[in-house]
Amino acid sequence: MKTWFITGASRGFGLRVARRALQRGDTVVATARREAAVVAALGAQPNLLALPLDVTDEAQARSAAEAAVVRFGAIDVLLNNAGFGLLGAVEEASALEVERVYRTNVFGLLNVTRAVLPHMRARRSGRILNVSSIGGYRGTAGFGVYASTKFAVEGLSEALHAELAPLGIHVTVVEPGYFRTDFLDASSLAVSPTSIADYNGTAGAVRSRAAGLNHGQPGDPDKLARVLVDFADVPDPPVRLQLGSDTVAAMEAKHAADAAILAAWRTLSVSTDFAHDDASTA
């Protein structure tokens, strides 16, 4: 039996993972901005602790982690799931919009991770699953600012993986594609009110397509929840976990495109090193 600490647990992936973990007998600390929303979604259960948590509030994150340990004795799995999207061209996004999405997607993840890690380090055990996105590996028009937050999550996760592995704590960044959740709803996706006509063929076209994609995405979120709950038992988890055929296809395409760039520009790329004689006389 494991104890999960889940952010953004009132809906979407967080809710489904919490429900699945509870069904298999795990204990769950399910957090969201509104505690009542978690209770309404999951009901009152003896192995569930619902807590209010605004991940942008560092002090509240520490209090929630301490409450989890007091109630259940430990935190075995941290699922950093809370986050939202921003749709619009990079130039269209205001400084306030950019700051808001970074505050939740990046700084919020850091707040919760720093709050939980002292407890995991003390036990030399734990799993951290950081929810990124297909956009954390490949930026696209219309989702540049959102993708940049997930690129940050990817870099943080890689570093944490290296720092924590010797301490018995495993870190994996989870990269879902498009799943049939409410991510493209207004509750999860902010749309920049500024629209610049020059971007109508790129970011503007993505704005138009997004509404049509909603609730027709290829990924099954219940299957994702089952995979993640089972994945928490994998003995040697990878640093990245791709979920969804669209994510796999996008990553394969990016790898091929990057390999082509390296091949075409290799001579120029390596030309900036010191020549042997230059290095010896510098």
C-alpha positions in Angstrom: 0.0 0.0 0.0 1.3 3.4 -1.0 0.4 6.9 0.1 -0.1 9.4 -2.8 0.1 13.1 -2.6 -1.7 14.5 -5.6 -2.1 18.2 -6.7 -5.0 19.3 -8.9 -7.0 16.3 -7.7 -10.5 17.7 -8.2 -10.7 16.9 -11.9 -8.8 15.6 -14.9 -5.8 13.3 -14.5 -5.4 14.1 -10.8 -8.9 13.0 -10.0 -8.7 9.8 -12.1 -5.4 8.8 -10.5 -6.7 9.5 -7.0 -9.8 7.4 -7.7 -7.8 4.5 -9.1 -5.3 4.5 -6.3 -8.1 4.5 -3.7 -9.8 1.6 -5.6 -6.7 -0.5 -5.2 -6.4 0.2 -1.5 -3.8 2.9 -1.5 -4.1 6.0 0.8 -4.4 9.3 -1.0 -3.8 12.9 0.0 -5.9 14.7 -2.7 -5.3 18.4 -2.9 -7.0 21.2 -4.9 -7.7 24.9 -4.5 -11.1 24.0 -3.1 -11.1 21.0 -0.7 -14.9 20.7 -1.1 -14.4 20.0 -4.8 -12.2 17.0 -3.9 -14.7 15.6 -1.4 -17.6 16.1 -3.9 -15.7 14.2 -6.5 -14.3 11.3 -4.4 -16.6 11.2 -1.3 -15.5 10.8 2.3 -13.3 7.7 2.7 -11.1 6.6 5.5 -8.0 6.3 3.3 -8.5 9.7 1.7 -7.3 13.1 3.1 -8.6 16.0 1.1 -6.7 19.2 1.6 -7.0 22.7 0.2 -3.8 23.7 -1.6 -3.0 26.6 -3.9 0.4 25.4 -5.2 1.5 28.9 -5.6 1.5 29.3 -1.8 4.7 27.8 -0.5 3.7 27.9 3.2 0.4 26.1 2.3 2.4 23.5 0.4 4.6 22.8 3.4 1.6 22.6 5.8 -0.2 20.2 3.4 2.9 17.9 3.2 3.2 17.9 7.0 -0.5 17.1 7.4 -0.1 14.2 5.0 2.8 12.7 7.0 0.9 13.2 10.3 -2.1 11.4 9.0 -0.5 8.6 7.0 3.1 8.4 8.2 4.8 9.0 4.9 4.4 10.2 1.3 5.4 7.5 -1.1 4.3 9.1 -4.4 4.1 12.7 -5.3 2.1 13.4 -8.4 2.6 17.0 -9.5 -0.4 17.4 -11.7 -1.8 20.9 -11.1 -1.4 23.2 -14.1 -3.2 25.0 -16.9 -2.6 26.0 -20.5 -2.3 29.3 -22.3 -3.3 29.6 -25.9 -2.1 32.4 -28.1 1.0 33.6 -30.0 4.0 34.4 -27.8 3.8 38.1 -28.7 0.1 38.1 -27.9 0.6 36.9 -24.3 0.8 39.7 -21.8 3.4 39.7 -19.0 0.6 39.1 -16.5 -0.6 36.0 -18.4 2.9 34.6 -18.7 3.6 35.2 -15.0 0.3 33.5 -14.0 0.9 30.3 -16.0 4.6 30.1 -14.7 3.5 30.7 -11.2 1.3 27.5 -11.3 3.0 25.2 -13.8 6.6 25.8 -12.7 6.9 27.7 -9.4 3.9 25.8 -8.0 5.5 22.4 -8.9 8.7 23.6 -7.2 6.9 24.7 -4.0 5.2 21.3 -3.6 8.3 19.3 -4.5 10.5 21.2 -2.0 7.8 20.7 0.6 7.6 16.9 0.1 11.3 16.1 -0.5 12.5 16.5 3.1 10.1 13.7 4.1 11.2 11.5 1.3 14.9 12.1 1.9 14.5 11.2 5.6 13.2 7.8 4.5 15.5 7.4 1.5 12.5 6.4 -0.5 9.9 7.9 -2.8 8.6 8.5 -6.3 7.9 11.9 -8.0 5.8 12.0 -11.1 5.9 15.4 -12.8 3.1 15.9 -15.4 4.5 17.6 -18.4 3.0 17.4 -21.9 3.6 16.6 -25.5 4.4 20.3 -25.5 7.2 19.8 -23.0 9.2 18.2 -25.7 8.0 20.0 -28.8 6.9 23.6 -29.0 4.2 24.6 -31.5 2.5 27.8 -32.7 -0.1 29.0 -30.3 1.2 27.1 -27.3 4.6 28.7 -27.0 4.3 30.1 -23.5 2.6 27.0 -22.2 5.2 24.8 -23.8 8.0 26.8 -22.2 6.6 26.0 -18.8 6.6 22.3 -19.6 10.1 22.6 -21.0 11.1 24.0 -17.6 9.4 21.0 -15.9 11.4 18.6 -18.2 14.7 20.3 -17.2 13.8 20.3 -13.5 12.8 16.7 -13.7 16.0 15.6 -15.4 18.1 17.4 -12.8 16.0 16.0 -9.9 16.4 12.5 -11.4 20.2 12.8 -11.2 20.2 14.5 -7.7 17.7 12.1 -6.1 18.5 8.7 -7.5 21.5 8.2 -5.1 19.0 8.9 -2.3 16.6 6.2 -3.3 14.0 8.6 -4.8 12.9 8.1 -8.4 11.8 11.0 -10.6 9.9 10.6 -13.9 8.5 13.3 -16.1 5.2 12.1 -17.6 4.5 13.4 -21.2 0.8 12.9 -22.2 -0.5 13.7 -25.6 -4.0 14.9 -26.2 -6.3 13.1 -23.8 -10.1 13.4 -23.5 -10.2 15.5 -20.3 -11.3 19.1 -19.8 -7.9 20.5 -20.6 -9.2 22.4 -23.6 -12.2 23.8 -21.6 -12.1 27.3 -20.3 -11.5 25.9 -16.8 -8.1 24.6 -17.8 -7.1 26.6 -20.8 -6.7 30.4 -20.8 -6.9 32.1 -24.2 -5.1 35.3 -24.6 -7.6 38.1 -25.4 -5.1 39.8 -27.7 -5.2 38.7 -31.3 -2.7 40.0 -33.9 -3.8 39.5 -37.5 -0.2 38.6 -38.7 -0.5 35.3 -36.7 -3.9 34.3 -38.2 -2.2 31.5 -40.2 -0.2 30.1 -37.3 -1.3 30.7 -33.7 -4.7 32.0 -34.9 -5.3 28.8 -36.8 -4.5 26.8 -33.7 -7.1 28.9 -31.8 -9.7 28.0 -34.3 -8.9 24.3 -34.3 -8.7 23.9 -30.5 -12.4 24.1 -29.9 -13.0 21.4 -32.5 -10.5 19.1 -30.9 -12.1 19.3 -27.4 -13.6 16.0 -26.2 -12.5 14.3 -29.4 -8.9 13.7 -28.3 -7.5 10.2 -28.9 -6.2 9.5 -25.4 -8.3 7.6 -22.8 -7.7 9.3 -19.4 -8.9 6.3 -17.4 -6.2 4.2 -19.1 -3.6 6.8 -18.3 -4.7 6.7 -14.6 -4.4 2.9 -14.6 -0.9 3.1 -16.2 0.3 5.7 -13.7 -0.9 3.9 -10.6 0.7 0.6 -11.8 3.8 2.6 -12.9 4.4 3.6 -9.2 5.5 0.0 -8.6 8.0 -0.2 -11.5 11.3 -1.0 -9.8 13.6 1.0 -12.1 11.4 3.8 -13.7 12.7 5.8 -16.6 13.3 9.5 -16.4 10.6 10.0 -19.1 7.3 8.3 -19.7 5.5 9.1 -23.0 1.8 8.4 -23.0 -0.4 8.5 -26.1 0.3 7.5 -29.7 0.4 11.2 -30.7 3.2 11.9 -28.2 5.2 8.9 -29.5 4.7 10.1 -33.2 5.6 13.7 -32.3 8.8 12.7 -30.5 9.9 10.3 -33.3 9.3 13.2 -35.8 11.3 15.6 -33.7 14.2 13.2 -33.2 14.3 12.7 -37.0 14.2 16.4 -37.6 16.9 17.2 -35.0 19.1 14.4 -36.4 18.8 16.0 -39.9 19.8 19.4 -38.4 22.8 17.9 -36.7 23.9 16.1 -39.9 23.5 19.2 -42.1 25.2 21.6 -39.7 27.7 19.4 -37.9 30.8 20.9 -39.5 29.8 24.4 -38.4 28.6 23.2 -35.0 32.0 21.7 -34.1 34.0 24.5 -35.6 33.8 26.7 -32.5 36.1 24.6 -30.3 39.6 25.7 -29.7 42.0 24.1 -32.2 44.6 22.1 -30.4 47.4 24.6 -31.1 45.1 27.5 -30.1 44.2 25.9 -26.8 47.8 25.3 -25.9 48.9 28.9 -26.5 45.8 30.7 -25.1 
